Amino acid sequence: MNSPTQETTLAKMRTPQPEAPQRYTVGLTDSQGFELAQRAAKLLASSSLVPKDYQGNLPNCVIALNMASRVGADPLMVMQNLVIVHGRPTWSAQFLIATVNTCGRFSALRYEFFGKQGQDDWGCRAWAIEKATGEKLIGTDVTIAIAKKEGWYGKNGSKWQTIPQQMLMYRAGSWWTRAYAPELSMGLHTADEMIDVYEAEMSAEGRYEVTAESLRAAAPVPEHATVIDQETGEITPQNSTAGSSAQTSQGGEGAASQNPSEGKWQPSAEEQEAIRKRELAEAQPEKAAPRPRRERTGSTME
């Protein structure tokens, strides 16, 4: 009685089962993944819901799709939170915190405040529990004193003056992510950090742009910087420029200056011009003196 059942079962076992369809993921290293990325990018580029940097721009959409695949996030979410500051991509602080909370490796980020509110010692630190080990991972302390020393607090329109508690949490969360899960941030800074470093302003296209003046102000001055005089071509240390101008104003326009840091005498502008003219005159070859011309006298015949 069991033989028909066994024969039916063996027949089913011998019948080849249909293979599951192969699934491809968006990528830039294989042809199938790259073709899928192009098709998805074409769809997103034609949408009016994506930011202007992606509308009609297939390369930007492909890059956003690739980044979304690497961090395991929704492509539209990546596009909305990938902020361009001075031509460089940055994340929003909220996106980094949300990425940590949804990655599944850690518990949700929590924050501890310390110090007295309204004082420079008021600060915040972020922490989370690593699920694999149960270890409590504590991030770096961020305080108002750090914000003032780094120049974040005193910038025009700085949010550190209006919403300091929120900024402390955002900065503590972004620092925690780069310390314990840098692969989630992919090495990118947050938009708030880039704005704090440079005087970035939002343009009409929704981008944050940086002026050349703010880049010069943020650039460190070299210790042995030099200044080239456009008129004379003289190269002088930058520190001596201020000292020479101050001494020139005190001693008159034609007074010679002295470098206060090195104690060396430097000629004034008029003296430098006289020296230059004298050197040019000495460099020219001396012209030979003209030979005296003899007058011919006529001979007389007696």
VOPAGU-2260 file (C-alpha; in pm, 1 decimal, decimal comma):
REM VOPAGU-2260
SITE   aa  ch    i         X         Y         Z
SITE  MET   A    0       0,0       0,0       0,0
SITE  ASN   A    1     290,8     229,1      55,6
SITE  SER   A    2     459,0     155,6    -278,3
SITE  PRO   A    3     251,2     401,5    -489,3
SITE  THR   A    4     328,4     673,0    -237,0
SITE  GLN   A    5     698,4     591,9    -248,1
SITE  GLU   A    6     700,4     589,2    -629,6
SITE  THR   A    7     525,6     928,4    -641,1
SITE  THR   A    8     770,4    1068,9    -392,1
SITE  LEU   A    9    1073,7     940,2    -579,5
SITE  ALA   A   10     934,9    1074,9    -904,4
SITE  LYS   A   11     899,1    1417,3    -750,4
SITE  MET   A   12    1250,1    1396,4    -615,5
SITE  ARG   A   13    1388,9    1308,3    -956,3
SITE  THR   A   14    1206,4    1598,9   -1122,6
SITE  PRO   A   15    1445,7    1898,0   -1144,5
SITE  GLN   A   16    1322,1    2192,3    -938,2
SITE  PRO   A   17    1310,8    2533,5   -1107,6
SITE  GLU   A   18    1605,0    2753,0   -1009,0
SITE  ALA   A   19    1535,7    3070,7    -816,6
SITE  PRO   A   20    1587,0    3383,4   -1026,4
SITE  GLN   A   21    1923,1    3547,9    -965,1
SITE  ARG   A   22    1902,9    3884,4    -796,4
SITE  TYR   A   23    2137,3    4163,7    -895,5
SITE  THR   A   24    2237,2    4459,9    -684,8
SITE  VAL   A   25    2337,1    4806,6    -793,6
SITE  GLY   A   26    2711,8    4831,9    -845,0
SITE  LEU   A   27    2987,0    4975,0   -1059,1
SITE  THR   A   28    3213,3    4671,3   -1090,5
SITE  ASP   A   29    2996,5    4422,8   -1282,7
SITE  SER   A   30    2795,3    4465,1   -1601,2
SITE  GLN   A   31    2461,3    4349,0   -1457,7
SITE  GLY   A   32    2483,9    4577,0   -1153,9
SITE  PHE   A   33    2596,3    4872,3   -1364,3
SITE  GLU   A   34    2311,2    4822,2   -1611,2
SITE  LEU   A   35    2064,3    4807,8   -1322,4
SITE  ALA   A   36    2214,1    5127,4   -1177,1
SITE  GLN   A   37    2171,6    5309,3   -1508,7
SITE  ARG   A   38    1807,7    5205,7   -1538,6
SITE  ALA   A   39    1730,1    5310,7   -1181,6
SITE  ALA   A   40    1922,5    5637,5   -1225,7
SITE  LYS   A   41    1724,9    5722,7   -1537,6
SITE  LEU   A   42    1402,9    5681,4   -1342,2
SITE  LEU   A   43    1522,4    5894,6   -1048,7
SITE  ALA   A   44    1669,6    6167,4   -1271,4
SITE  SER   A   45    1331,3    6221,0   -1434,3
SITE  SER   A   46    1157,1    6270,6   -1098,6
SITE  SER   A   47    1083,4    6615,1    -955,4
SITE  LEU   A   48    1099,6    6488,4    -594,8
SITE  VAL   A   49    1475,9    6440,0    -590,3
SITE  PRO   A   50    1704,0    6739,8    -515,7
SITE  LYS   A   51    1813,1    6962,8    -804,7
SITE  ASP   A   52    2163,1    6814,0    -807,2
SITE  TYR   A   53    2010,6    6485,5    -932,1
SITE  GLN   A   54    1737,4    6606,7   -1167,2
SITE  GLY   A   55    1844,1    6520,6   -1520,5
SITE  ASN   A   56    2190,5    6416,5   -1396,6
SITE  LEU   A   57    2243,6    6043,1   -1447,6
SITE  PRO   A   58    2604,0    6028,9   -1311,9
SITE  ASN   A   59    2500,6    6187,3    -981,2
SITE  CYS   A   60    2209,4    5946,6    -949,6
SITE  VAL   A   61    2435,3    5646,3   -1015,8
SITE  ILE   A   62    2678,0    5762,1    -746,0
SITE  ALA   A   63    2391,9    5812,3    -500,3
SITE  LEU   A   64    2261,7    5462,2    -577,4
SITE  ASN   A   65    2605,8    5313,8    -520,4
SITE  MET   A   66    2642,4    5494,2    -186,5
SITE  ALA   A   67    2296,3    5383,2     -79,8
SITE  SER   A   68    2385,5    5022,9    -160,2
SITE  ARG   A   69    2707,3    5044,7      43,6
SITE  VAL   A   70    2547,4    5188,6     357,9
SITE  GLY   A   71    2225,7    4986,4     322,5
SITE  ALA   A   72    1993,5    5286,7     301,4
SITE  ASP   A   73    1712,3    5391,9      73,4
SITE  PRO   A   74    1836,5    5576,7    -238,6
SITE  LEU   A   75    1590,8    5863,0    -199,2
SITE  MET   A   76    1695,6    5900,1     164,6
SITE  VAL   A   77    2059,7    5925,7      57,7
SITE  MET   A   78    1977,6    6187,5    -204,7
SITE  GLN   A   79    1786,3    6398,8      44,9
SITE  ASN   A   80    2068,2    6388,9     302,4
SITE  LEU   A   81    2375,8    6410,8      79,7
SITE  VAL   A   82    2455,4    6782,5     102,8
SITE  ILE   A   83    2707,0    6945,5    -131,4
SITE  VAL   A   84    2935,1    7194,5      46,8
SITE  HIS   A   85    3196,0    7369,0    -169,7
SITE  GLY   A   86    3164,9    7097,1    -432,5
SITE  ARG   A   87    3223,5    6814,6    -184,4
SITE  PRO   A   88    2956,9    6569,1     -61,5
SITE  THR   A   89    2872,2    6571,1     308,0
SITE  TRP   A   90    2612,5    6395,3     520,4
SITE  SER   A   91    2353,1    6558,0     739,6
SITE  ALA   A   92    2402,8    6477,9    1107,4
SITE  GLN   A   93    2050,9    6336,2    1131,1
SITE  PHE   A   94    2126,7    6085,4     855,6
SITE  LEU   A   95    2440,7    5956,1    1027,7
SITE  ILE   A   96    2253,2    5908,3    1354,7
SITE  ALA   A   97    1968,2    5731,4    1174,8
SITE  THR   A   98    2216,8    5505,4     993,3
SITE  VAL   A   99    2371,0    5395,3    1324,0
SITE  ASN   A  100    2029,7    5330,7    1478,0
SITE  THR   A  101    1914,8    5112,0    1186,2
SITE  CYS   A  102    2236,7    4922,9    1103,3
SITE  GLY   A  103    2156,7    4648,2    1357,2
SITE  ARG   A  104    2506,9    4633,0    1508,6
SITE  PHE   A  105    2450,4    4881,9    1789,4
SITE  SER   A  106    2172,6    4999,5    2008,9
SITE  ALA   A  107    2021,9    5339,4    1940,1
SITE  LEU   A  108    2253,3    5628,2    2016,6
SITE  ARG   A  109    2198,9    5793,8    2354,4
SITE  TYR   A  110    2341,4    6117,7    2493,3
SITE  GLU   A  111    2478,3    6224,9    2829,8
SITE  PHE   A  112    2504,4    6592,9    2925,2
SITE  PHE   A  113    2752,1    6719,9    3181,9
SITE  GLY   A  114    2861,8    7055,8    3320,4
SITE  LYS   A  115    2642,4    7356,4    3388,1
SITE  GLN   A  116    2408,0    7469,6    3113,5
SITE  GLY   A  117    2503,3    7809,1    2976,1
SITE  GLN   A  118    2869,2    7775,3    3079,6
SITE  ASP   A  119    3172,6    7679,7    2873,9
SITE  ASP   A  120    3204,2    7343,2    3053,0
SITE  TRP   A  121    2855,4    7239,1    2940,1
SITE  GLY   A  122    2891,4    6947,6    2702,1
SITE  CYS   A  123    2756,7    6621,3    2567,1
SITE  ARG   A  124    2884,1    6273,3    2482,2
SITE  ALA   A  125    2715,7    6000,7    2276,6
SITE  TRP   A  126    2715,8    5630,2    2361,3
SITE  ALA   A  127    2569,6    5302,5    2239,2
SITE  ILE   A  128    2585,6    4930,9    2320,7
SITE  GLU   A  129    2755,9    4696,3    2077,8
SITE  LYS   A  130    2517,8    4402,6    2041,7
SITE  ALA   A  131    2786,2    4144,7    1958,9
SITE  THR   A  132    2989,6    4205,1    2276,6
SITE  GLY   A  133    2756,7    4401,6    2505,2
SITE  GLU   A  134    3025,4    4668,3    2548,1
SITE  LYS   A  135    2923,6    5027,8    2608,5
SITE  LEU   A  136    3095,7    5246,8    2351,3
SITE  ILE   A  137    3136,9    5604,9    2473,2
SITE  GLY   A  138    3214,2    5883,3    2228,2
SITE  THR   A  139    3426,0    6196,8    2256,1
SITE  ASP   A  140    3315,3    6485,0    2478,8
SITE  VAL   A  141    3192,5    6793,9    2296,5
SITE  THR   A  142    3169,1    7114,7    2500,6
SITE  ILE   A  143    3085,0    7478,8    2442,7
SITE  ALA   A  144    3447,8    7561,3    2522,1
SITE  ILE   A  145    3559,1    7344,7    2227,6
SITE  ALA   A  146    3305,7    7518,1    2002,5
SITE  LYS   A  147    3446,1    7857,6    2101,8
SITE  LYS   A  148    3811,1    7758,2    2064,1
SITE  GLU   A  149    3748,5    7602,9    1723,0
SITE  GLY   A  150    3563,6    7914,7    1607,1
SITE  TRP   A  151    3224,1    7745,0    1556,2
SITE  TYR   A  152    3045,7    7949,7    1820,2
SITE  GLY   A  153    3139,1    8298,1    1705,1
SITE  LYS   A  154    3053,5    8272,6    1334,8
SITE  ASN   A  155    2781,5    8492,6    1189,3
SITE  GLY   A  156    2448,1    8313,0    1205,2
SITE  SER   A  157    2597,5    8022,6    1399,9
SITE  LYS   A  158    2341,8    7774,7    1533,1
SITE  TRP   A  159    2566,7    7716,9    1833,5
SITE  GLN   A  160    2430,7    8041,8    1976,5
SITE  THR   A  161    2062,4    7970,2    1908,6
SITE  ILE   A  162    2027,1    7591,9    1957,2
SITE  PRO   A  163    2342,6    7485,2    2146,7
SITE  GLN   A  164    2186,3    7170,6    2296,2
SITE  GLN   A  165    2087,3    7033,9    1955,3
SITE  MET   A  166    2427,1    7118,0    1807,4
SITE  LEU   A  167    2603,3    6938,7    2093,6
SITE  MET   A  168    2399,4    6625,3    2023,1
SITE  TYR   A  169    2457,3    6641,6    1647,9
SITE  ARG   A  170    2832,4    6689,4    1685,6
SITE  ALA   A  171    2863,0    6417,9    1951,4
SITE  GLY   A  172    2668,9    6174,2    1730,9
SITE  SER   A  173    2880,7    6242,7    1421,9
SITE  TRP   A  174    3204,9    6207,6    1618,6
SITE  TRP   A  175    3083,8    5878,9    1768,9
SITE  THR   A  176    3005,7    5744,2    1420,7
SITE  ARG   A  177    3348,6    5827,6    1283,0
SITE  ALA   A  178    3515,3    5671,8    1587,9
SITE  TYR   A  179    3325,2    5340,1    1608,4
SITE  ALA   A  180    3157,2    5295,1    1267,2
SITE  PRO   A  181    3351,1    5494,5    1005,8
SITE  GLU   A  182    3227,8    5265,2     730,2
SITE  LEU   A  183    2877,7    5406,4     778,7
SITE  SER   A  184    2992,8    5762,8     714,9
SITE  MET   A  185    3222,0    5648,0     429,3
SITE  GLY   A  186    3481,8    5900,8     542,1
SITE  LEU   A  187    3256,1    6201,7     479,2
SITE  HIS   A  188    3208,4    6490,2     719,4
SITE  THR   A  189    2873,4    6633,1     813,9
SITE  ALA   A  190    2738,4    6950,4     657,2
SITE  ASP   A  191    2735,5    7123,6     997,0
SITE  GLU   A  192    3106,6    7054,9    1041,7
SITE  MET   A  193    3197,7    7195,9     701,3
SITE  ILE   A  194    2983,4    7504,7     759,4
SITE  ASP   A  195    3151,0    7559,1    1097,4
SITE  VAL   A  196    3496,8    7540,9     940,3
SITE  TYR   A  197    3420,0    7770,0     644,0
SITE  GLU   A  198    3176,0    8055,3     589,5
SITE  ALA   A  199    2940,0    7850,2     372,5
SITE  GLU   A  200    2618,2    8003,6     243,5
SITE  MET   A  201    2328,2    7829,5      70,2
SITE  SER   A  202    2288,6    7920,7    -295,8
SITE  ALA   A  203    1969,6    7936,8    -501,5
SITE  GLU   A  204    2026,4    7575,3    -615,7
SITE  GLY   A  205    2029,8    7452,9    -256,5
SITE  ARG   A  206    2406,6    7406,2    -236,9
SITE  TYR   A  207    2638,7    7545,0      27,1
SITE  GLU   A  208    2906,5    7760,4    -134,0
SITE  VAL   A  209    3227,8    7891,5      18,9
SITE  THR   A  210    3386,5    8223,3     -71,0
SITE  ALA   A  211    3757,2    8268,4    -136,9
SITE  GLU   A  212    3780,1    8514,4     152,8
SITE  SER   A  213    3667,1    8253,6     404,3
SITE  LEU   A  214    3917,9    8002,1     267,1
SITE  ARG   A  215    4200,1    8254,2     305,8
SITE  ALA   A  216    4088,7    8336,8     659,9
SITE  ALA   A  217    4072,9    7968,0     757,8
SITE  ALA   A  218    4409,4    7880,4     598,0
SITE  PRO   A  219    4699,3    7874,4     846,8
SITE  VAL   A  220    4971,2    8133,7     794,4
SITE  PRO   A  221    5313,9    7969,6     740,5
SITE  GLU   A  222    5571,7    8041,1    1003,7
SITE  HIS   A  223    5825,5    8167,6     749,6
SITE  ALA   A  224    5585,4    8339,3     512,2
SITE  THR   A  225    5731,9    8596,7     272,7
SITE  VAL   A  226    5598,4    8903,5      96,3
SITE  ILE   A  227    5707,5    9012,3    -253,2
SITE  ASP   A  228    5714,6    9386,5    -321,4
SITE  GLN   A  229    5539,2    9442,6    -655,5
SITE  GLU   A  230    5741,9    9756,4    -732,3
SITE  THR   A  231    6096,5    9658,2    -637,4
SITE  GLY   A  232    6068,1    9277,2    -643,5
SITE  GLU   A  233    6221,8    9250,7    -297,2
SITE  ILE   A  234    6133,3    8940,8     -92,9
SITE  THR   A  235    6092,3    9010,0     278,4
SITE  PRO   A  236    5953,3    8805,1     570,9
SITE  GLN   A  237    5585,4    8869,7     639,5
SITE  ASN   A  238    5646,6    8942,9    1006,7
SITE  SER   A  239    5892,4    9217,2     918,1
SITE  THR   A  240    5642,6    9395,7     693,6
SITE  ALA   A  241    5432,7    9522,8     980,7
SITE  GLY   A  242    5738,7    9627,4    1177,6
SITE  SER   A  243    5894,4    9810,6     883,3
SITE  SER   A  244    5573,8    9995,9     801,9
SITE  ALA   A  245    5531,7   10100,2    1161,8
SITE  GLN   A  246    5886,0   10232,0    1188,5
SITE  THR   A  247    5857,1   10408,2     854,3
SITE  SER   A  248    5545,0   10591,0     970,3
SITE  GLN   A  249    5719,4   10699,2    1289,1
SITE  GLY   A  250    6051,5   10803,9    1133,3
SITE  GLY   A  251    5916,0   10956,1     811,2
SITE  GLU   A  252    5866,5   10829,5     462,1
SITE  GLY   A  253    6236,4   10817,7     380,1
SITE  ALA   A  254    6348,1   10659,6     706,9
SITE  ALA   A  255    6508,8   10316,7     696,7
SITE  SER   A  256    6328,5   10026,8     867,5
SITE  GLN   A  257    6458,3    9754,8    1093,7
SITE  ASN   A  258    6322,3    9402,3    1137,6
SITE  PRO   A  259    6218,7    9371,4    1504,5
SITE  SER   A  260    6240,8    8991,1    1502,1
SITE  GLU   A  261    6589,2    8965,4    1349,2
SITE  GLY   A  262    6737,5    9308,6    1434,3
SITE  LYS   A  263    6867,1    9363,7    1078,1
SITE  TRP   A  264    6867,5    9702,1     907,9
SITE  GLN   A  265    6665,0    9737,0     590,4
SITE  PRO   A  266    6684,0   10033,3     350,3
SITE  SER   A  267    6380,0   10244,1     282,4
SITE  ALA   A  268    6202,0   10252,4     -52,9
SITE  GLU   A  269    6393,0   10561,3    -168,2
SITE  GLU   A  270    6725,5   10408,8     -68,5
SITE  GLN   A  271    6639,8   10084,4    -245,6
SITE  GLU   A  272    6560,5   10278,3    -564,9
SITE  ALA   A  273    6892,1   10465,3    -543,3
SITE  ILE   A  274    7080,8   10138,1    -489,6
SITE  ARG   A  275    6906,1    9979,4    -786,4
SITE  LYS   A  276    6992,2   10270,9   -1017,2
SITE  ARG   A  277    7353,9   10265,1    -902,4
SITE  GLU   A  278    7382,6    9890,5    -967,6
SITE  LEU   A  279    7237,1    9933,9   -1316,6
SITE  ALA   A  280    7481,4   10212,9   -1390,2
SITE  GLU   A  281    7777,5   10006,4   -1273,1
SITE  ALA   A  282    7665,8    9704,8   -1476,7
SITE  GLN   A  283    7672,5    9898,9   -1806,6
SITE  PRO   A  284    8011,1    9897,3   -1992,6
SITE  GLU   A  285    8198,9   10223,9   -1988,4
SITE  LYS   A  286    8204,1   10406,2   -2321,0
SITE  ALA   A  287    8547,4   10483,6   -2464,8
SITE  ALA   A  288    8641,1   10853,7   -2467,2
SITE  PRO   A  289    8635,8   11007,0   -2816,4
SITE  ARG   A  290    8980,6   11064,9   -2974,5
SITE  PRO   A  291    9070,6   11428,4   -3036,2
SITE  ARG   A  292    9038,8   11528,6   -3400,7
SITE  ARG   A  293    9347,1   11675,8   -3566,3
SITE  GLU   A  294    9314,9   11972,1   -3793,3
SITE  ARG   A  295    9499,7   11948,8   -4118,0
SITE  THR   A  296    9693,5   12257,4   -4218,9
SITE  GLY   A  297    9770,1   12334,3   -4576,8
SITE  SER   A  298   10134,5   12334,4   -4687,1
SITE  THR   A  299   10274,1   12656,7   -4834,7
SITE  MET   A  300   10503,9   12661,3   -5131,0
SITE  GLU   A  301   10778,5   12922,8   -5136,9
